[in-house]
């Protein structure tokens, strides 16, 4: 079984998630509405929209799920009301404006998965002035977390695994946001709603917030937990909060700090987050203040700054290529791709393009099959 298909099986098995979207769509979609489903996957949200009375649904998906979504629409006798489009929504043109745009492109911390960029583009190009979105708002939540098992994944690199020093990897590890299923007992203080985002209006605008959270029980601070809640409609909220009785099966995010800090009830943690949604870069600053002794409320007993930018695996070669003063030279594989694109002139058949690639680049493609595979990959991505 395709692992992509199995991933969507897990989505459909999540009864809390499906029920929330069903209720929100029933509240929002009116008979005769035109609906746009972004990142549609199996097309489940479009199917629910049809059940709610949508006149037509445009389902957009950039992957191989698009064809499966067509087959599923046909199997449910909605093929005349659902149009599946394979491609990126930001590069798609629709024949009409829509009344409702819906998507479940909500990441673990709410903003990841491109949801804000896609919704802002949909508002600008696809949505009627009176149109609405599902969700309408996404809230980001944070809380101090005690999670020794998760923090050990960071500290692993400091203990000479296999008898060698791996300290350079430690810097990468402590600047990474980790997917994790947080439990209520792991929270050291009450969560705070850090920021509320208008799903249609925010776009790629940077997100920044600072919050102070009081520690409610003694323990060890290992990092900060993050999750989301989404207002799907007037009466429906969906969340992956560890405190929710009906949480969806989507993990949270754990942002580690460089070393554990013992905390007591009454201490406080000051958080500052800076997020670049389009680049999925998160910077988090954490300061811990004691409620007792000479340090009470004045100087932090611990201070940390981390960023996923420092957690990226960037080679020296890649940095050279991004230097504005560098002079790039096309590689042999780049030239082969250029050959394919130049031969896509609207006159030649795919077989003729393969012949041309073989003729121009015999050293790269010892067999016709290899040339055919390469040409198909390029054309699938850039051809029409």
BADORO-860516 format. One record per residue (C-alpha): residue number from 1; residue in three letters; x, y, z. Coordinates in pm, 1 decimal, decimal comma, always signed. Layout:
% residues N
R     i    aa         xx         yy         zz
R   NUM   ALA          X          Y          Z
...
END
This chain:
% residues 384
R     i    aa         xx         yy         zz
R     1   UNK       +0,0       +0,0       +0,0
R     2   UNK     +121,7     +350,0      -78,7
R     3   UNK     +236,9     +521,8     +240,0
R     4   UNK      +74,3     +840,8     +112,6
R     5   UNK     -258,3     +660,6      +91,0
R     6   UNK     -202,8     +516,7     +437,7
R     7   UNK     -140,6     +866,7     +570,3
R     8   UNK     -483,8     +966,8     +442,1
R     9   UNK     -630,9     +654,3     +601,4
R    10   UNK     -513,0     +794,4     +934,0
R    11   UNK     -681,7    +1127,2     +858,7
R    12   UNK    -1010,2     +952,3     +782,3
R    13   UNK     -981,0     +735,4    +1094,2
R    14   UNK     -965,2    +1050,9    +1304,7
R    15   UNK    -1334,7    +1074,4    +1387,2
R    16   UNK    -1292,0    +1396,9    +1584,9
R    17   UNK    -1135,0    +1570,4    +1285,5
R    18   UNK    -1387,6    +1441,5    +1030,9
R    19   UNK    -1680,7    +1521,0    +1259,6
R    20   UNK    -1554,5    +1876,2    +1316,5
R    21   UNK    -1522,8    +1945,4     +944,8
R    22   UNK    -1858,6    +1784,8     +870,9
R    23   UNK    -2032,2    +2007,7    +1125,4
R    24   UNK    -1845,2    +2321,1    +1012,3
R    25   UNK    -1920,2    +2255,0     +644,4
R    26   UNK    -2287,5    +2190,7     +720,4
R    27   UNK    -2300,3    +2522,7     +906,6
R    28   UNK    -2120,9    +2715,3     +633,6
R    29   UNK    -2193,4    +2572,4     +288,6
R    30   UNK    -2533,7    +2665,6     +149,9
R    31   UNK    -2719,8    +2489,8     -133,7
R    32   UNK    -2590,2    +2626,2     -462,9
R    33   UNK    -2251,9    +2736,8     -325,1
R    34   UNK    -1928,9    +2686,2     -516,3
R    35   UNK    -1652,0    +2548,6     -293,4
R    36   UNK    -1273,2    +2536,1     -326,2
R    37   UNK    -1087,2    +2256,9     -141,4
R    38   UNK     -714,4    +2329,5     -105,9
R    39   UNK     -473,6    +2036,1      -66,2
R    40   UNK     -768,9    +1805,5     -105,5
R    41   UNK     -603,4    +1464,1      -69,0
R    42   UNK     -877,1    +1201,4      -95,9
R    43   UNK    -1129,2    +1481,5     -148,1
R    44   UNK    -1314,6    +1414,4     +177,0
R    45   UNK    -1389,8    +1783,0     +241,9
R    46   UNK    -1529,6    +1818,4     -109,8
R    47   UNK    -1750,0    +1514,4      -58,0
R    48   UNK    -1882,7    +1666,8     +264,8
R    49   UNK    -1945,8    +1994,6      +80,4
R    50   UNK    -2147,4    +1811,3     -185,5
R    51   UNK    -2354,1    +1646,3      +87,5
R    52   UNK    -2416,7    +1991,2     +233,0
R    53   UNK    -2555,8    +2111,1      -99,7
R    54   UNK    -2261,1    +2260,9     -286,2
R    55   UNK    -2335,8    +2314,5     -652,8
R    56   UNK    -1973,9    +2251,1     -748,8
R    57   UNK    -1642,6    +2177,3     -579,3
R    58   UNK    -1296,0    +2248,9     -716,0
R    59   UNK    -1046,1    +2019,0     -543,6
R    60   UNK     -678,5    +2108,2     -587,0
R    61   UNK     -393,4    +1875,5     -494,3
R    62   UNK      -34,0    +1889,7     -610,6
R    63   UNK      +44,7    +1520,2     -575,1
R    64   UNK      -57,0    +1182,3     -707,1
R    65   UNK     -362,1    +1184,1     -480,5
R    66   UNK     -539,5    +1394,0     -745,0
R    67   UNK     -622,6    +1093,5     -961,2
R    68   UNK     -736,0     +891,5     -661,4
R    69   UNK     -962,9    +1181,7     -562,0
R    70   UNK    -1119,8    +1170,4     -912,0
R    71   UNK    -1182,2     +798,1     -875,2
R    72   UNK    -1333,2     +848,5     -527,5
R    73   UNK    -1562,3    +1123,6     -659,1
R    74   UNK    -1674,6     +886,9     -934,2
R    75   UNK    -1729,0     +603,0     -686,2
R    76   UNK    -1958,1     +830,9     -485,1
R    77   UNK    -2139,8     +961,7     -795,3
R    78   UNK    -2018,3    +1317,5     -750,3
R    79   UNK    -1805,6    +1324,6    -1065,4
R    80   UNK    -2037,2    +1585,8    -1222,5
R    81   UNK    -2003,0    +1817,9     -920,9
R    82   UNK    -1636,4    +1775,8     -829,5
R    83   UNK    -1353,1    +1894,1    -1053,4
R    84   UNK    -1012,1    +1772,2     -937,5
R    85   UNK     -714,3    +1981,6    -1047,2
R    86   UNK     -359,1    +1850,7    -1013,0
R    87   UNK     -119,4    +2130,6     -929,1
R    88   UNK      -37,3    +2404,1     -682,9
R    89   UNK     -330,0    +2630,3     -598,7
R    90   UNK     -104,2    +2935,1     -632,1
R    91   UNK      -46,9    +2842,8     -997,6
R    92   UNK     -404,0    +2743,4    -1076,8
R    93   UNK     -673,5    +2941,2    -1257,6
R    94   UNK    -1041,4    +2867,8    -1188,3
R    95   UNK    -1327,7    +2939,2    -1431,3
R    96   UNK    -1536,7    +3108,9    -1161,1
R    97   UNK    -1521,6    +3264,5     -816,0
R    98   UNK    -1612,5    +3054,5     -513,8
R    99   UNK    -1830,4    +3110,2     -207,1
R   100   UNK    -1629,4    +2900,2      +38,0
R   101   UNK    -1264,7    +2796,9      +57,0
R   102   UNK    -1183,5    +2505,1     +286,2
R   103   UNK     -858,9    +2330,4     +378,1
R   104   UNK     -701,1    +2118,1     +646,2
R   105   UNK     -348,1    +2235,7     +565,3
R   106   UNK     -292,8    +2315,6     +932,7
R   107   UNK      +43,0    +2214,2    +1075,8
R   108   UNK     +123,0    +2093,2    +1425,6
R   109   UNK     +180,1    +2450,4    +1545,4
R   110   UNK      -92,4    +2588,0    +1320,3
R   111   UNK     +101,6    +2783,2    +1061,5
R   112   UNK     +332,9    +2523,9     +898,3
R   113   UNK     +190,7    +2344,0     +590,8
R   114   UNK     +149,3    +2667,3     +389,6
R   115   UNK     -208,6    +2725,7     +504,2
R   116   UNK     -170,4    +3102,8     +550,3
R   117   UNK       -5,1    +3156,4     +212,7
R   118   UNK     -259,1    +2939,7      +28,9
R   119   UNK     -559,3    +3104,2     +196,0
R   120   UNK     -433,8    +3455,9     +129,0
R   121   UNK     -383,2    +3368,7     -238,1
R   122   UNK     -729,4    +3210,4     -252,6
R   123   UNK     -885,8    +3524,7     -107,7
R   124   UNK     -710,6    +3743,3     -364,7
R   125   UNK     -784,5    +3532,6     -673,8
R   126   UNK    -1068,3    +3288,0     -608,1
R   127   UNK    -1301,5    +3404,5     -332,3
R   128   UNK    -1608,6    +3620,7     -380,4
R   129   UNK    -1609,8    +3944,1     -175,9
R   130   UNK    -1875,8    +3787,0      +46,7
R   131   UNK    -1693,3    +3453,8      +60,4
R   132   UNK    -1572,6    +3282,9     +377,5
R   133   UNK    -1311,5    +3029,2     +479,2
R   134   UNK    -1297,1    +2712,3     +683,7
R   135   UNK    -1113,8    +2768,5     +915,1
R   136   UNK    -1172,5    +3138,9     +973,1
R   137   UNK     -910,5    +3176,6    +1247,2
R   138   UNK     -608,3    +2984,4    +1373,4
R   139   UNK     -475,7    +3036,5    +1726,7
R   140   UNK     -123,7    +2940,2    +1834,5
R   141   UNK      -79,3    +2815,3    +2191,8
R   142   UNK     +236,5    +2771,2    +2400,8
R   143   UNK     +327,8    +2632,4    +2742,0
R   144   UNK     +643,8    +2540,3    +2938,9
R   145   UNK     +702,9    +2167,3    +2921,0
R   146   UNK     +876,1    +1897,1    +3123,0
R   147   UNK     +972,2    +1616,4    +2884,5
R   148   UNK    +1295,4    +1437,3    +2976,6
R   149   UNK    +1258,0    +1166,3    +2712,3
R   150   UNK    +1225,9    +1423,6    +2435,8
R   151   UNK    +1515,0    +1633,6    +2566,1
R   152   UNK    +1739,0    +1325,8    +2570,1
R   153   UNK    +1711,8    +1320,7    +2191,3
R   154   UNK    +1898,0    +1652,0    +2196,0
R   155   UNK    +2148,6    +1552,0    +2462,3
R   156   UNK    +2224,5    +1223,9    +2282,9
R   157   UNK    +2485,0    +1399,2    +2067,5
R   158   UNK    +2690,8    +1504,9    +2372,5
R   159   UNK    +2768,4    +1150,4    +2489,5
R   160   UNK    +3008,3    +1022,4    +2223,2
R   161   UNK    +2782,5     +768,4    +2049,5
R   162   UNK    +2981,1     +478,5    +1899,9
R   163   UNK    +3287,4     +623,0    +2078,0
R   164   UNK    +3318,2     +935,5    +1862,7
R   165   UNK    +3255,3    +1303,2    +1921,1
R   166   UNK    +2936,5    +1431,0    +1753,8
R   167   UNK    +2914,9    +1772,9    +1920,8
R   168   UNK    +2856,3    +1957,8    +1588,7
R   169   UNK    +2528,8    +1767,4    +1557,6
R   170   UNK    +2422,8    +1886,8    +1904,3
R   171   UNK    +2380,7    +2245,1    +1776,4
R   172   UNK    +2150,8    +2118,0    +1501,4
R   173   UNK    +1949,5    +1909,2    +1748,4
R   174   UNK    +1885,1    +2187,9    +1998,0
R   175   UNK    +1765,1    +2419,3    +1720,8
R   176   UNK    +1499,6    +2181,4    +1590,2
R   177   UNK    +1126,2    +2172,1    +1655,7
R   178   UNK    +1023,5    +1812,1    +1728,1
R   179   UNK     +683,6    +1651,8    +1660,5
R   180   UNK     +555,5    +1509,1    +1987,1
R   181   UNK     +230,3    +1397,4    +2148,7
R   182   UNK     +223,2    +1609,6    +2462,0
R   183   UNK      +23,7    +1506,6    +2769,2
R   184   UNK     -141,6    +1742,2    +3017,2
R   185   UNK      +81,6    +1613,0    +3299,9
R   186   UNK     +390,9    +1736,7    +3112,5
R   187   UNK     +284,1    +2102,4    +3124,3
R   188   UNK     +452,6    +2313,5    +3392,3
R   189   UNK     +210,9    +2604,3    +3365,8
R   190   UNK     -118,1    +2708,9    +3211,8
R   191   UNK     -101,7    +2742,3    +2832,0
R   192   UNK     -148,2    +3085,8    +2680,1
R   193   UNK     -306,6    +3184,4    +2350,3
R   194   UNK       +1,9    +3342,4    +2196,5
R   195   UNK     -150,2    +3488,2    +1880,7
R   196   UNK     -467,8    +3470,4    +1670,8
R   197   UNK     -432,4    +3460,9    +1292,0
R   198   UNK     -696,4    +3553,9    +1037,3
R   199   UNK     -677,6    +3258,3     +800,1
R   200   UNK     -762,5    +3468,3     +493,7
R   201   UNK     -572,9    +3787,0     +571,6
R   202   UNK     -243,3    +3695,0     +735,6
R   203   UNK      -52,6    +3549,8     +441,0
R   204   UNK     +327,9    +3536,0     +469,2
R   205   UNK     +347,6    +3821,5     +721,4
R   206   UNK     +595,8    +3738,8    +1000,9
R   207   UNK     +446,5    +3631,2    +1334,1
R   208   UNK     +589,9    +3759,5    +1661,1
R   209   UNK     +475,2    +3737,6    +2021,6
R   210   UNK     +608,5    +3761,6    +2377,1
R   211   UNK     +436,9    +3600,0    +2674,1
R   212   UNK     +507,6    +3541,5    +3041,7
R   213   UNK     +381,9    +3217,4    +3196,8
R   214   UNK     +387,1    +3140,4    +3567,1
R   215   UNK     +510,1    +2797,0    +3671,8
R   216   UNK     +233,1    +2613,1    +3855,7
R   217   UNK     +424,9    +2311,2    +3986,9
R   218   UNK     +780,1    +2212,1    +4069,9
R   219   UNK     +964,2    +2025,9    +3797,2
R   220   UNK    +1228,0    +2053,8    +3527,2
R   221   UNK    +1188,1    +2279,3    +3228,4
R   222   UNK    +1307,7    +2104,2    +2911,4
R   223   UNK    +1147,5    +2324,6    +2648,2
R   224   UNK     +832,8    +2488,3    +2515,9
R   225   UNK     +531,4    +2306,9    +2375,5
R   226   UNK     +327,5    +2448,4    +2090,1
R   227   UNK       -8,0    +2356,0    +1932,8
R   228   UNK     -308,7    +2515,9    +1764,3
R   229   UNK     -680,6    +2563,8    +1782,5
R   230   UNK     -876,9    +2645,5    +1467,3
R   231   UNK    -1217,1    +2814,0    +1453,2
R   232   UNK    -1372,7    +2620,2    +1167,4
R   233   UNK    -1710,5    +2790,8    +1189,4
R   234   UNK    -1920,5    +2986,5    +1437,7
R   235   UNK    -1986,8    +2680,8    +1654,8
R   236   UNK    -1699,3    +2446,6    +1570,9
R   237   UNK    -1343,5    +2452,4    +1701,7
R   238   UNK    -1076,9    +2193,8    +1621,9
R   239   UNK     -754,7    +2151,1    +1818,9
R   240   UNK     -462,9    +1921,5    +1895,2
R   241   UNK     -430,5    +2063,1    +2247,1
R   242   UNK     -305,6    +1816,5    +2511,1
R   243   UNK     -576,5    +1956,1    +2740,9
R   244   UNK     -868,2    +1901,8    +2502,1
R   245   UNK    -1117,0    +1623,7    +2571,5
R   246   UNK    -1168,1    +1587,8    +2196,7
R   247   UNK     -827,4    +1649,6    +2041,3
R   248   UNK     -754,2    +1551,8    +1684,8
R   249   UNK     -479,8    +1301,3    +1611,1
R   250   UNK     -217,3    +1556,0    +1513,7
R   251   UNK     +101,1    +1587,1    +1711,8
R   252   UNK     +227,7    +1900,8    +1885,1
R   253   UNK     +570,1    +2067,3    +1862,0
R   254   UNK     +846,7    +2060,2    +2124,0
R   255   UNK    +1101,1    +2343,9    +2113,1
R   256   UNK    +1396,0    +2240,9    +2334,1
R   257   UNK    +1629,1    +2456,7    +2540,8
R   258   UNK    +2003,9    +2394,5    +2561,0
R   259   UNK    +1997,4    +2258,1    +2915,7
R   260   UNK    +1727,1    +2158,7    +3166,3
R   261   UNK    +1633,1    +2411,8    +3435,7
R   262   UNK    +1480,3    +2322,0    +3772,5
R   263   UNK    +1171,3    +2534,7    +3840,4
R   264   UNK     +938,5    +2581,0    +4136,0
R   265   UNK     +578,4    +2691,1    +4169,5
R   266   UNK     +563,5    +3069,1    +4138,3
R   267   UNK     +865,6    +3098,7    +3906,1
R   268   UNK     +799,6    +3250,6    +3566,6
R   269   UNK     +907,5    +3185,1    +3210,1
R   270   UNK     +925,9    +3465,9    +2957,1
R   271   UNK     +887,6    +3353,5    +2595,6
R   272   UNK     +955,4    +3543,8    +2275,4
R   273   UNK     +880,3    +3381,5    +1940,5
R   274   UNK     +952,0    +3507,4    +1591,3
R   275   UNK     +809,1    +3305,2    +1302,0
R   276   UNK     +856,3    +3337,8     +926,4
R   277   UNK     +562,6    +3128,7     +797,3
R   278   UNK     +669,6    +3107,1     +433,5
R   279   UNK    +1016,3    +2977,2     +524,3
R   280   UNK     +896,1    +2775,4     +825,8
R   281   UNK    +1165,0    +2937,5    +1041,6
R   282   UNK    +1095,2    +2967,2    +1413,6
R   283   UNK    +1314,6    +3153,9    +1663,4
R   284   UNK    +1240,4    +3110,3    +2034,1
R   285   UNK    +1391,4    +3293,3    +2329,4
R   286   UNK    +1334,0    +3164,9    +2681,9
R   287   UNK    +1414,7    +3336,4    +3010,8
R   288   UNK    +1349,3    +3175,1    +3348,9
R   289   UNK    +1291,0    +3394,1    +3656,2
R   290   UNK    +1291,4    +3275,4    +4017,3
R   291   UNK    +1019,7    +3379,4    +4260,7
R   292   UNK    +1251,3    +3352,6    +4562,1
R   293   UNK    +1574,7    +3494,6    +4694,8
R   294   UNK    +1794,0    +3766,6    +4548,9
R   295   UNK    +1700,9    +3677,1    +4191,9
R   296   UNK    +1327,4    +3729,0    +4248,7
R   297   UNK    +1175,0    +3895,8    +3943,3
R   298   UNK    +1500,1    +4069,1    +3842,1
R   299   UNK    +1775,2    +3877,8    +3666,5
R   300   UNK    +1691,7    +3554,4    +3486,2
R   301   UNK    +1840,2    +3238,8    +3631,7
R   302   UNK    +1862,7    +3100,5    +3278,2
R   303   UNK    +1842,2    +3247,5    +2928,1
R   304   UNK    +1830,8    +3064,9    +2593,7
R   305   UNK    +1796,3    +3158,4    +2227,9
R   306   UNK    +1733,1    +2900,7    +1956,3
R   307   UNK    +1625,8    +2906,4    +1592,8
R   308   UNK    +1537,0    +2645,5    +1335,2
R   309   UNK    +1755,3    +2850,1    +1098,6
R   310   UNK    +2052,8    +2719,3    +1296,5
R   311   UNK    +1903,2    +2371,9    +1276,8
R   312   UNK    +1909,9    +2357,6     +898,6
R   313   UNK    +2154,9    +2126,6     +726,7
R   314   UNK    +2330,3    +2370,5     +493,9
R   315   UNK    +2650,0    +2266,5     +318,4
R   316   UNK    +2934,9    +2497,1     +219,0
R   317   UNK    +2852,8    +2426,5     -144,9
R   318   UNK    +2493,1    +2543,1     -100,7
R   319   UNK    +2607,4    +2863,8      +69,0
R   320   UNK    +2838,2    +2940,5     -221,9
R   321   UNK    +2548,6    +2898,4     -464,7
R   322   UNK    +2337,8    +3152,1     -273,8
R   323   UNK    +2608,1    +3421,0     -275,4
R   324   UNK    +2475,1    +3708,5     -492,5
R   325   UNK    +2826,8    +3770,2     -624,9
R   326   UNK    +2887,4    +3410,9     -731,3
R   327   UNK    +2884,3    +3320,6    -1100,8
R   328   UNK    +2681,2    +3000,6    -1146,5
R   329   UNK    +2756,5    +2754,1    -1422,9
R   330   UNK    +2496,5    +2506,7    -1545,2
R   331   UNK    +2574,1    +2144,6    -1458,5
R   332   UNK    +2555,9    +1862,9    -1710,4
R   333   UNK    +2224,3    +1756,5    -1557,4
R   334   UNK    +2097,9    +2110,7    -1583,6
R   335   UNK    +2189,9    +2108,7    -1953,0
R   336   UNK    +2001,0    +1782,6    -1997,7
R   337   UNK    +1693,7    +1937,2    -1836,6
R   338   UNK    +1732,5    +2240,4    -2060,7
R   339   UNK    +1736,3    +2009,8    -2363,0
R   340   UNK    +1405,8    +1852,7    -2259,1
R   341   UNK    +1242,1    +2190,5    -2203,5
R   342   UNK    +1363,8    +2331,4    -2535,3
R   343   UNK    +1228,8    +2025,6    -2718,2
R   344   UNK     +884,5    +2081,2    -2558,8
R   345   UNK     +784,6    +2310,2    -2844,9
R   346   UNK     +428,8    +2187,3    -2890,9
R   347   UNK     +526,0    +1998,2    -3207,0
R   348   UNK     +743,0    +1706,4    -3098,6
R   349   UNK     +605,9    +1388,2    -2944,5
R   350   UNK     +744,7    +1249,9    -2619,7
R   351   UNK     +926,6     +981,1    -2818,8
R   352   UNK    +1096,1    +1247,4    -3029,5
R   353   UNK    +1197,5    +1435,5    -2715,3
R   354   UNK    +1351,6    +1116,7    -2575,1
R   355   UNK    +1542,9    +1072,1    -2901,4
R   356   UNK    +1673,0    +1425,2    -2871,6
R   357   UNK    +1789,4    +1373,5    -2514,0
R   358   UNK    +1971,4    +1054,3    -2610,7
R   359   UNK    +2138,1    +1228,0    -2902,3
R   360   UNK    +2255,3    +1529,4    -2701,4
R   361   UNK    +2358,0    +1348,6    -2381,8
R   362   UNK    +2470,4     +992,1    -2460,0
R   363   UNK    +2711,1     +984,0    -2164,1
R   364   UNK    +2433,0    +1056,9    -1914,7
R   365   UNK    +2181,0     +805,0    -2045,4
R   366   UNK    +2328,0     +467,0    -2145,2
R   367   UNK    +1981,5     +330,8    -2228,5
R   368   UNK    +1664,0     +468,4    -2379,2
R   369   UNK    +1474,7     +373,3    -2064,9
R   370   UNK    +1690,1     +602,8    -1852,9
R   371   UNK    +1639,9     +887,5    -2100,0
R   372   UNK    +1264,9     +824,4    -2099,7
R   373   UNK    +1244,7     +831,1    -1720,3
R   374   UNK    +1441,8    +1155,9    -1704,6
R   375   UNK    +1233,1    +1324,0    -1974,4
R   376   UNK     +909,3    +1213,8    -1804,7
R   377   UNK    +1020,2    +1360,0    -1471,7
R   378   UNK    +1097,2    +1697,2    -1629,1
R   379   UNK     +781,5    +1708,6    -1839,7
R   380   UNK     +558,3    +1598,8    -1552,5
R   381   UNK     +684,8    +1892,2    -1349,9
R   382   UNK     +710,2    +2164,0    -1614,0
R   383   UNK     +502,4    +2050,5    -1911,6
R   384   UNK     +134,8    +2087,2    -1991,3
END
